[in-house]
Amino acid sequence: MASGGNPIFNGKSFRGATQAPPVPHNPYAQNPYGQNPYGQNAYGQNPYGQFGQAAPQPNMTPEQLQQMYSQPAAGPADTGRMTFDDVIMKTVACLVVLVLGAAVTLFVAPALSTVLMVVGALGGFVLALVNTFKKQPSPALILAYAGLEGLFLGGLTRVLDGLYPGVGLQAVIGTLAVFGVTLLLFKSGKVRATPKAMRFFMIATIGYAVFALINMVMMWTGAVQEPFGLRTSVEIFGIPLGVLIGLLAIGLAAFSLIMDFTSIEEGVRAGAPERYSWTAAFGLTVTLVWLYVEIIRLLSILRGDD
């Protein structure tokens, strides 16, 4: 994929990937050396066997030969290359599994929902690392990741929606809105993952990760008693720190979508193998999960400050 794309793609998705076979050319076309295409090639191989196409039979009529070679050239899907349709379908599959996982924790008993949420959070984190560093994409592991994240998001939504009714639906709408706007901006060419923007993204993401780690440790040790830790216990000009941090995180997640789209576009253009559409779907799912978590947390902080 693109060298400046989503870290998930850079870290794993196209390591060792080779471009899919090219579309076969018309053997009647004049080659650079003026050699008969039906003659013996340098390796003694049938040039048609390479593409799984039968050689013309000696008793075929000229009309049959002309019909055979006037057929449309094979498209990306026919030659085993990744297409945008592949990415869309596999991303939809991941999101369907995620929604099913969320439905489980939304409708089971509260105590079991909490257990499943913790299992989903830990299991999803582990599988995210496995899928990120695995050289070849594994559909089963990617779908398993989506299911575990569904358990986590369902449990989180159940807890926060119980405290602030309606916040779950608002977060879903907000996530879809950010995704749609980001896609439109990318398609229009107004927003691109430039090297300068990538450097800012990496610096800001590292800073955000450090803050999140410190906040989590302080909450676990009881250093802060607020539900969201430093996000709500610290205010800047009367604004909870979590609101400012949340807006930054949502911006980072939105830019991560831009990097996903860039990586997918370049992968399709480069003729990447079809199996890497699972990598693209995984990257999009990870980013959408991150975006949803940040939006529902920001909305909860704002509701709690009312």
C-alpha positions as CSV (number, residue, x, y, z in Angstrom):
1,M,0.0,0.0,0.0
2,A,1.0,3.6,0.2
3,S,4.1,4.2,2.2
4,G,2.3,7.1,3.9
5,G,-0.9,5.3,4.7
6,N,-2.7,4.1,7.8
7,P,-0.1,2.4,10.1
8,I,-2.1,-0.8,10.0
9,F,-1.5,-0.9,6.2
10,N,2.1,0.1,6.5
11,G,2.8,-2.4,9.3
12,K,1.4,-5.4,7.6
13,S,-0.9,-5.5,4.8
14,F,1.4,-5.4,1.7
15,R,4.5,-7.0,3.1
16,G,5.4,-9.7,0.7
17,A,2.5,-9.0,-1.5
18,T,3.1,-9.4,-5.2
19,Q,1.1,-7.8,-8.0
20,A,-1.6,-9.9,-9.6
21,P,-0.8,-11.3,-13.1
22,P,-1.3,-8.8,-15.9
23,V,-4.2,-9.0,-18.3
24,P,-3.1,-11.2,-21.3
25,H,-2.5,-9.3,-24.5
26,N,-3.8,-10.3,-28.0
27,P,-1.3,-12.8,-29.4
28,Y,-1.9,-11.4,-32.9
29,A,-0.3,-8.1,-31.9
30,Q,3.2,-7.6,-33.3
31,N,5.8,-8.2,-30.6
32,P,9.0,-6.2,-30.4
33,Y,11.0,-8.8,-32.3
34,G,8.5,-9.6,-35.0
35,Q,8.3,-13.2,-33.8
36,N,5.3,-15.4,-34.4
37,P,3.5,-15.6,-31.0
38,Y,2.7,-19.2,-31.7
39,G,6.3,-20.1,-32.0
40,Q,8.4,-21.7,-29.3
41,N,9.0,-19.1,-26.5
42,A,12.2,-18.8,-24.6
43,Y,11.1,-21.2,-21.9
44,G,9.3,-23.7,-24.0
45,Q,6.0,-23.0,-22.3
46,N,2.6,-22.6,-23.9
47,P,1.9,-18.8,-23.6
48,Y,-1.8,-19.5,-23.0
49,G,-1.4,-21.9,-20.1
50,Q,-0.1,-19.0,-18.0
51,F,-3.5,-17.5,-17.8
52,G,-5.5,-20.7,-17.8
53,Q,-6.7,-20.1,-21.4
54,A,-6.8,-22.9,-23.9
55,A,-4.7,-22.6,-27.0
56,P,-6.6,-22.3,-30.3
57,Q,-7.5,-25.6,-31.8
58,P,-5.9,-26.2,-35.3
59,N,-9.2,-26.8,-36.9
60,M,-10.9,-23.5,-35.7
61,T,-12.2,-21.3,-38.4
62,P,-11.0,-17.7,-38.8
63,E,-14.4,-16.4,-37.6
64,Q,-14.1,-18.5,-34.4
65,L,-10.6,-17.1,-33.8
66,Q,-11.7,-13.6,-34.4
67,Q,-14.6,-14.0,-31.9
68,M,-12.2,-15.5,-29.4
69,Y,-9.8,-12.6,-29.4
70,S,-12.3,-9.8,-29.8
71,Q,-13.8,-10.6,-26.4
72,P,-13.4,-7.8,-23.7
73,A,-10.1,-7.9,-21.8
74,A,-10.3,-9.4,-18.3
75,G,-11.0,-6.9,-15.6
76,P,-9.4,-6.7,-12.1
77,A,-11.9,-9.1,-10.6
78,D,-11.1,-11.7,-13.4
79,T,-7.4,-11.5,-12.8
80,G,-7.5,-11.8,-9.0
81,R,-6.8,-8.2,-8.2
82,M,-8.3,-6.1,-5.4
83,T,-11.2,-3.9,-6.4
84,F,-13.2,-1.2,-4.5
85,D,-16.2,-3.6,-4.6
86,D,-14.2,-6.2,-2.8
87,V,-13.2,-3.7,-0.1
88,I,-16.8,-2.5,0.3
89,M,-18.3,-6.1,0.6
90,K,-15.7,-7.2,3.1
91,T,-16.0,-4.1,5.2
92,V,-19.8,-4.6,5.3
93,A,-19.2,-8.2,6.4
94,C,-16.9,-6.9,9.3
95,L,-19.5,-4.3,10.3
96,V,-22.3,-6.9,10.3
97,V,-20.3,-9.2,12.6
98,L,-19.5,-6.2,14.8
99,V,-23.2,-5.2,15.1
100,L,-24.1,-8.8,15.9
101,G,-21.5,-8.9,18.7
102,A,-22.9,-5.6,20.0
103,A,-26.4,-7.0,20.0
104,V,-25.3,-9.8,22.3
105,T,-24.1,-7.5,25.0
106,L,-27.0,-5.1,24.6
107,F,-29.6,-7.8,25.3
108,V,-28.0,-10.2,27.8
109,A,-28.2,-9.8,31.6
110,P,-26.3,-6.7,32.9
111,A,-23.7,-8.7,34.8
112,L,-22.9,-10.9,31.8
113,S,-22.8,-7.9,29.6
114,T,-20.0,-6.4,31.7
115,V,-18.0,-9.6,31.5
116,L,-18.5,-9.8,27.8
117,M,-17.5,-6.2,27.4
118,V,-14.2,-6.9,29.2
119,V,-13.6,-10.0,27.2
120,G,-14.3,-8.1,24.0
121,A,-11.9,-5.3,24.9
122,L,-9.0,-7.5,25.8
123,G,-9.6,-10.1,23.0
124,G,-10.1,-7.3,20.4
125,F,-6.9,-5.7,21.5
126,V,-4.9,-8.9,21.1
127,L,-6.4,-9.8,17.7
128,A,-5.8,-6.2,16.6
129,L,-2.1,-6.7,17.2
130,V,-2.1,-10.2,15.6
131,N,-3.9,-9.0,12.5
132,T,-1.7,-5.9,12.3
133,F,1.6,-7.8,12.3
134,K,0.5,-10.9,10.5
135,K,2.1,-11.0,7.1
136,Q,-0.9,-12.4,5.2
137,P,-4.5,-11.4,6.0
138,S,-6.7,-14.0,7.7
139,P,-10.4,-13.5,7.1
140,A,-11.3,-15.6,10.1
141,L,-9.1,-13.6,12.5
142,I,-10.3,-10.3,11.0
143,L,-14.0,-11.3,11.5
144,A,-13.2,-12.6,15.0
145,Y,-11.7,-9.2,15.8
146,A,-14.9,-7.5,14.5
147,G,-17.0,-9.8,16.7
148,L,-15.0,-9.1,19.9
149,E,-15.0,-5.4,19.2
150,G,-18.8,-5.6,18.9
151,L,-19.0,-7.1,22.4
152,F,-16.9,-4.3,23.7
153,L,-18.8,-1.5,21.9
154,G,-22.2,-3.0,22.9
155,G,-21.3,-3.2,26.5
156,L,-19.8,0.3,26.5
157,T,-22.9,1.7,24.8
158,R,-25.2,0.0,27.3
159,V,-23.3,1.5,30.2
160,L,-23.1,5.0,28.8
161,D,-26.6,5.0,27.4
162,G,-27.9,4.0,30.8
163,L,-26.3,7.0,32.3
164,Y,-27.1,9.4,29.4
165,P,-30.2,8.1,27.5
166,G,-29.9,8.5,23.8
167,V,-26.1,8.9,23.7
168,G,-25.6,5.6,21.9
169,L,-27.8,6.5,18.9
170,Q,-26.2,10.0,18.7
171,A,-22.8,8.3,18.6
172,V,-23.8,6.0,15.8
173,I,-25.2,9.0,13.8
174,G,-22.1,11.0,14.5
175,T,-19.8,8.2,13.4
176,L,-21.7,7.8,10.1
177,A,-21.7,11.6,9.6
178,V,-18.0,11.9,10.1
179,F,-17.3,8.9,7.8
180,G,-19.6,10.3,5.0
181,V,-18.1,13.8,5.2
182,T,-14.5,12.4,5.2
183,L,-15.2,10.3,2.2
184,L,-16.7,13.2,0.3
185,L,-13.7,15.4,1.1
186,F,-11.4,12.7,0.0
187,K,-13.3,12.0,-3.3
188,S,-13.3,15.8,-4.0
189,G,-9.5,15.9,-3.6
190,K,-9.6,18.6,-1.0
191,V,-8.1,16.5,1.7
192,R,-5.1,14.2,1.2
193,A,-2.6,12.4,3.4
194,T,0.4,14.5,2.6
195,P,3.8,13.8,4.2
196,K,3.5,17.0,6.3
197,A,0.0,16.0,7.5
198,M,1.3,12.5,8.2
199,R,4.1,13.8,10.5
200,F,1.6,15.9,12.4
201,F,-0.7,12.9,12.7
202,M,2.0,10.6,14.1
203,I,3.1,13.2,16.6
204,A,-0.4,14.0,17.8
205,T,-1.3,10.3,18.0
206,I,1.7,9.5,20.1
207,G,0.8,12.4,22.4
208,Y,-2.8,11.3,22.7
209,A,-1.7,7.7,23.4
210,V,0.6,8.9,26.2
211,F,-2.2,11.0,27.7
212,A,-4.7,8.0,27.5
213,L,-2.2,5.7,29.2
214,I,-1.5,8.2,32.1
215,N,-5.2,8.8,32.5
216,M,-6.0,5.1,32.6
217,V,-3.3,4.4,35.3
218,M,-4.5,7.3,37.4
219,M,-8.1,5.9,37.2
220,W,-7.0,2.4,38.1
221,T,-4.9,3.6,41.1
222,G,-7.7,5.9,42.4
223,A,-5.6,9.0,42.0
224,V,-8.6,10.6,40.3
225,Q,-12.2,9.7,41.2
226,E,-14.1,11.2,38.2
227,P,-15.7,8.7,35.8
228,F,-13.5,9.8,32.9
229,G,-10.4,10.6,35.0
230,L,-8.5,13.7,33.9
231,R,-10.9,14.3,31.1
232,T,-13.5,15.6,33.5
233,S,-11.5,16.5,36.6
234,V,-9.4,19.1,34.8
235,E,-10.9,22.2,33.1
236,I,-9.4,24.8,30.8
237,F,-11.2,28.1,30.8
238,G,-14.2,26.3,32.2
239,I,-14.2,23.6,29.5
240,P,-13.5,20.0,30.6
241,L,-10.2,18.8,29.3
242,G,-12.0,15.7,27.9
243,V,-13.9,18.0,25.4
244,L,-10.7,19.4,23.9
245,I,-9.0,16.0,23.9
246,G,-12.1,14.4,22.4
247,L,-12.2,16.9,19.6
248,L,-8.6,16.2,18.8
249,A,-9.1,12.5,18.9
250,I,-12.1,12.7,16.6
251,G,-10.0,14.7,14.2
252,L,-7.2,12.2,14.3
253,A,-9.6,9.3,13.7
254,A,-11.1,11.2,10.7
255,F,-7.6,11.8,9.3
256,S,-7.0,8.1,9.8
257,L,-9.9,7.4,7.5
258,I,-8.3,9.6,4.9
259,M,-5.1,7.4,5.2
260,D,-7.3,4.3,4.8
261,F,-8.9,5.7,1.7
262,T,-5.5,6.6,0.3
263,S,-4.0,3.2,1.0
264,I,-7.0,1.4,-0.6
265,E,-6.9,3.7,-3.7
266,E,-3.2,3.0,-4.2
267,G,-3.6,-0.7,-3.6
268,V,-6.3,-1.0,-6.3
269,R,-4.3,1.1,-8.7
270,A,-1.2,-1.0,-8.1
271,G,-3.1,-4.2,-8.8
272,A,-2.7,-5.7,-5.3
273,P,-3.9,-9.3,-4.9
274,E,-7.6,-9.7,-4.0
275,R,-7.0,-11.2,-0.6
276,Y,-5.7,-7.8,0.6
277,S,-9.2,-6.4,0.4
278,W,-9.5,-8.1,3.8
279,T,-6.6,-5.9,5.0
280,A,-8.4,-2.8,3.8
281,A,-11.6,-3.9,5.6
282,F,-9.7,-4.5,8.8
283,G,-8.1,-1.1,8.7
284,L,-11.4,0.6,8.1
285,T,-13.1,-1.3,10.9
286,V,-10.3,-0.4,13.4
287,T,-10.7,3.3,12.5
288,L,-14.5,3.2,12.8
289,V,-14.3,1.6,16.2
290,W,-11.9,4.2,17.3
291,L,-14.0,7.0,15.9
292,Y,-17.2,5.6,17.6
293,V,-15.5,5.3,21.0
294,E,-14.2,8.9,20.9
295,I,-17.6,10.3,19.8
296,I,-19.7,8.5,22.4
297,R,-17.2,9.5,25.1
298,L,-17.2,13.1,24.1
299,L,-21.0,13.1,24.0
300,S,-21.1,11.6,27.5
301,I,-18.7,14.2,28.9
302,L,-20.9,17.0,27.4
303,R,-24.1,15.4,28.8
304,G,-22.5,15.0,32.2
305,D,-21.4,18.6,32.2
306,D,-25.0,19.8,31.7
